[in-house]
Amino acid sequence: MFNWFNSSKTVSGIGKIESDFIVMFQTASQEFQLACQVALYGRNADSVREEISDYDKAVNKAERRIRKELVVHCSVRSMIDPESLVMMSIAKDAERLGDYAKNIYDMGELAPMLPQGEEREQLQILDMMIRKLFARSTEALQKHDEELARQVIIECKWAGEQCDKITQKLLTLEEPNRRTASDVLMFRFMKRMLSHMRNICSSIVQPLHKLDFTKKITKKSTLEGDLLSRKAEFQAELDAEATRWKM
């Protein structure tokens, strides 16, 4: 929709707001990665509690700063332009990414045990997918790459559907184990992160009135299989993370 990062823009006004948004988005990505190290790989929660809190506060402060900058920007121009409306919307999506990352950390701290078996593999694959999607979303925003944004949207929708299927299965277990409630919440948090990331990328390819609505884009998806069928794609990263935290 908009060329957010046109090189001709100055470092003031909307150009600065857009730069602040990218920093906010990347901070949420760092918070998510740290949270998953605790919740999925057994990193000591106490060792990163302060860092997680700092990331979470930084994301929240960034949203407030962006809101304030948008008010000033619109007041100076004596008009509310479409760019400002879109930025206000996706800043909230980025703030929610930080919130769900914090929820994942909290689950790692509070759950009686790490995920086990198939659910652990699926959550770890989601972790790697979302890390990759954060990076690709950042690139799409910076380059105003509509095709890359569409690819991210399709991946997010597909992965979210996998979360729904797994959640439904876990909720119908006749004899749920101690991890069932924790796993259901984890898959739900992952799905919500994917949804907010999809919303952000929709700002690149959708007009303002269709922001967040991507059904026509995802109808073109050719993705098949399930999360476990994607494991080989992320095997090197999974092995490195497992070795790092000695799982």
C-alpha positions in Angstrom: 0.0 0.0 0.0 2.6 2.5 1.1 6.3 2.8 0.4 7.1 3.1 4.1 10.8 3.4 3.7 11.4 5.5 0.7 15.0 6.7 0.8 14.0 10.2 0.0 12.2 10.6 3.3 13.9 12.6 6.0 14.8 11.4 9.5 12.0 13.6 10.9 8.2 13.3 10.6 6.8 10.1 9.2 10.3 8.8 8.2 11.3 8.8 11.9 8.1 7.2 12.9 8.7 4.4 10.4 12.2 3.9 11.6 11.0 3.7 15.2 8.5 1.1 14.2 11.2 -1.1 12.7 13.2 -0.9 15.9 10.0 -1.8 17.9 9.3 -4.8 15.6 12.9 -6.1 16.0 12.7 -5.6 19.8 9.6 -7.8 19.9 11.5 -10.4 17.8 14.4 -10.4 20.3 11.9 -10.8 23.2 10.3 -13.7 21.4 13.6 -15.5 20.8 14.6 -15.2 24.4 11.2 -16.3 25.7 11.4 -19.5 23.5 14.8 -20.3 24.9 13.2 -20.5 28.3 9.8 -22.1 27.3 11.1 -24.7 24.8 14.7 -25.3 25.5 15.0 -25.1 29.3 17.1 -21.9 29.6 17.0 -20.7 33.2 14.1 -18.2 33.5 15.8 -16.3 36.3 18.8 -15.5 34.1 16.8 -13.6 31.5 13.9 -12.2 33.6 15.3 -8.7 33.7 16.2 -8.7 30.0 12.7 -9.9 29.1 11.2 -7.2 31.2 13.4 -4.6 29.5 12.4 -5.8 26.1 8.7 -5.7 27.0 8.9 -2.2 28.5 10.8 -1.0 25.4 8.1 -2.3 23.1 5.4 -0.6 25.1 7.3 2.7 25.3 7.8 2.5 21.5 4.1 2.2 20.9 3.4 5.3 23.1 6.2 7.2 21.4 4.9 6.4 17.9 1.3 7.4 18.9 2.7 10.7 20.2 4.8 11.3 17.1 1.7 10.5 14.9 -0.4 13.1 16.7 2.3 15.7 16.2 2.8 14.7 12.6 -0.9 15.1 11.9 -1.2 18.3 13.8 1.6 19.9 11.8 0.0 18.9 8.6 -3.5 19.8 9.8 -4.8 16.5 8.4 -4.9 12.8 9.2 -3.3 11.0 6.3 -3.7 7.3 5.4 -0.1 6.6 6.4 -0.7 7.7 9.9 -3.9 5.6 10.3 -2.0 2.5 9.0 1.0 3.2 11.3 -1.3 3.6 14.3 -2.9 0.2 13.5 0.3 -1.8 13.0 2.0 -0.3 16.0 -0.7 -1.9 18.1 0.0 -5.2 16.3 3.7 -4.9 17.1 2.9 -4.2 20.8 0.8 -7.3 20.9 3.8 -9.3 19.5 5.7 -8.2 22.6 2.8 -9.1 24.9 2.6 -12.7 23.5 6.4 -13.1 23.7 6.1 -12.2 27.4 3.3 -14.7 27.7 5.5 -17.4 26.3 8.3 -16.5 28.7 5.7 -16.7 31.6 4.6 -20.1 30.5 8.2 -21.3 30.5 8.6 -20.0 34.0 5.4 -21.3 35.4 4.8 -24.7 33.6 5.7 -27.7 35.7 7.8 -29.2 32.8 9.1 -28.5 29.3 6.9 -29.7 26.4 7.4 -33.3 25.6 7.3 -35.6 22.5 5.6 -34.4 19.4 4.3 -31.2 20.9 7.8 -30.2 21.8 9.0 -30.7 18.2 6.0 -28.8 16.8 6.6 -25.8 19.1 10.3 -25.7 18.3 9.5 -25.8 14.6 7.1 -22.9 15.1 9.8 -21.0 17.0 12.2 -21.3 14.1 9.4 -20.4 11.6 8.4 -17.3 13.5 12.1 -16.2 13.8 12.4 -16.5 10.1 9.1 -14.7 9.5 10.2 -11.8 11.7 13.3 -11.4 9.5 11.4 -11.7 6.3 8.7 -9.2 7.5 11.4 -6.7 8.4 12.9 -7.0 4.9 9.5 -6.7 3.3 8.8 -3.5 5.3 12.2 -1.9 4.6 12.1 -2.7 0.9 8.4 -2.3 0.4 8.5 -5.8 -1.2 4.9 -6.7 -1.9 5.7 -10.2 -3.1 7.7 -11.0 0.0 4.9 -9.6 2.2 2.4 -11.9 0.4 4.7 -14.9 1.1 4.9 -14.0 4.8 1.1 -13.6 5.0 0.6 -17.0 3.4 3.2 -18.7 5.7 1.6 -17.0 8.8 -1.9 -18.2 7.8 -0.7 -21.7 7.2 1.2 -22.0 10.4 -1.7 -20.5 12.3 -4.0 -23.2 10.9 -1.6 -25.8 12.1 -1.8 -24.3 15.6 -5.6 -24.6 15.5 -5.4 -28.3 14.4 -3.0 -29.2 17.2 -5.0 -27.2 19.8 -8.2 -29.0 18.8 -6.4 -32.4 19.2 -5.0 -31.5 22.6 -8.4 -30.3 23.9 -10.0 -33.6 23.0 -7.5 -35.9 24.7 -9.3 -38.4 27.0 -6.5 -38.5 29.5 -4.6 -35.2 29.3 -1.2 -35.1 30.9 0.2 -32.3 33.0 1.5 -30.4 29.9 -1.8 -30.3 28.0 -3.1 -27.0 29.3 0.4 -25.4 29.0 0.8 -26.7 25.4 -2.7 -25.4 24.4 -1.7 -22.0 25.6 1.7 -22.1 23.9 0.1 -23.0 20.5 -2.4 -20.3 21.0 0.2 -17.7 21.8 2.2 -18.7 18.7 -0.9 -18.4 16.6 -1.7 -14.9 17.8 1.9 -13.8 17.1 1.5 -15.2 13.5 -1.8 -13.3 13.2 -0.4 -10.0 14.3 2.6 -10.4 12.0 0.3 -11.1 9.1 -1.6 -7.9 9.9 1.6 -5.9 9.8 2.6 -7.3 6.4 -0.9 -6.6 5.1 0.0 -2.9 5.3 2.3 -3.4 2.4 -0.2 -5.0 0.0 -3.6 -3.9 1.1 -5.5 -0.6 0.9 -6.4 1.0 4.2 -10.0 -0.3 4.4 -8.7 -3.9 3.8 -5.9 -3.8 6.4 -5.7 -7.1 8.3 -8.0 -8.8 5.8 -5.9 -11.2 3.7 -8.3 -14.0 2.7 -7.8 -13.5 -1.1 -4.0 -13.6 -0.7 -4.0 -16.8 1.4 -6.4 -18.5 -1.1 -3.4 -18.7 -3.4 -1.4 -20.8 -1.0 0.1 -24.0 -2.2 1.5 -25.0 1.2 0.8 -28.6 2.2 1.7 -31.0 5.0 1.9 -30.2 8.7 4.5 -28.7 11.0 6.5 -31.9 11.4 6.8 -32.1 7.6 8.7 -28.9 7.8 11.2 -30.1 10.3 14.0 -30.8 7.8 13.8 -27.2 6.7 14.9 -26.0 10.2 17.0 -29.0 11.3 20.3 -27.2 11.5 18.8 -24.4 13.6 17.0 -26.8 15.8 20.1 -28.9 16.4 22.1 -25.7 17.2 19.6 -24.5 19.8 19.3 -27.9 21.4 23.0 -28.2 21.7 23.3 -24.6 23.1 20.9 -25.4 25.9 21.9 -29.1 26.2 18.5 -30.6 25.6 
